[in-house]
Amino acid sequence: MKVTIHNKIADILNKEFNPVSLKIINESFMHNVPKDSESHFKIVIVSNDFMNVQTIKRHKSIYKALGNIMDEIHALSIHTFDEDEYKKNPMVIDSPQCAHKTT
């Protein structure tokens, strides 16, 4: 089985944050990159580890956990919630198409 960046991200985030919900979306197809690229991701993670933690600190903890994997990623959109926040407002904004994408 091929080890993908997607799977590496999932393994790390599941181990580090014990999420109630974790969505990792490969958005590379929305950009001007080769087919099957793994360069642009959106992470939506719900974990009670984020309770009473400022958003910037949540994001820093994700970056720290991912470590060297970040060297393989061009762009990362992070949406972090604790369980109560997600229940109140599970809204995640769609990412825009890349302005430089060719069809």
N, C-alpha and C positions, 0 to 999 in steps of 0.2 A: 504494500500500500504506500502510495506517495505521501510524504509528509508535506502538507501545504502550510502556508503562512496562516491561513484561516484556522487550521487545526491547532497550530502552535499557540495562536492567540487564545483560542477556546480553552486549551489545556491550562494555560497560565492563569487566565481570569477565573476559571472554575476553582482552581486550587487556592488562589490568593484571596478571593472575595466571597466564596461560597454564595453565589448569586441565587436569588429566588427566580430570576428570569435573566437570560442572556441571549441577545441577538447580535450576530456578527454578520454584517451585510457587505459583500464585496461589490463596491460601486465602480470598479475599474472600467467596466463596459461603458460607463457614462463619459469616459475620457479618451483622449487620443493616445491609446496604448495598444500594444499587440493583443490579439485574442487570447483569452485565458490568463491575462495578467492578474497579479495580486499586488496592486500598488495603492489602491484607494479603498478604505474601509470606513464603515460606520458601525460603532458599537453602542448598543443600548443595553445597559446593565442595571439591574435592580438588586441591591444588596443592603441589608441592614447595617453593614459595615460603614455605610455612608451617613448613617443617622447622626445629626448634629455636626456634620463636617461641611465646611464651605466648599462650594463648587470647584474653585481653583485647586484646593487640596485634594479633592476627589480625582481631578484630572491628572494632577502630578503623581498621585499614587498609581494610576493606570499606566502612565508613561514609565514610571520606575519599575513596575512589575514586568512590563514588556521588554525593558532593557534593550539589548542588541537587536531585537526584532524590529525596533523602530528604524534601524539602518536599512531595512528592506522595504519599508513603506514610504510612499511619497506623501500621502495625506491620510489623516485620521480624524474622523468626526466622533466625538464622545458625548454621550448622553447618559448621565448617572442619576439614579434615583434611590431613595430608600423605599421600603415597601409602602408606607403611608403616602408619600409624595406621588408614587406611581398610581396608587388607587385613586387619588384625588384628581390627577391630571396626567394621563399616560401619553399625551400628545408629543410627538417627535416630528420636527419639521423635515420635509423632504429636501434632499440635497439637490442643488441645481445641476443641470447638464453643463458640461465643460464648454466654455465659449470657443475653444480651439478644436473641438471634436470634429473630425471629418466623417462623412458618411460613405 
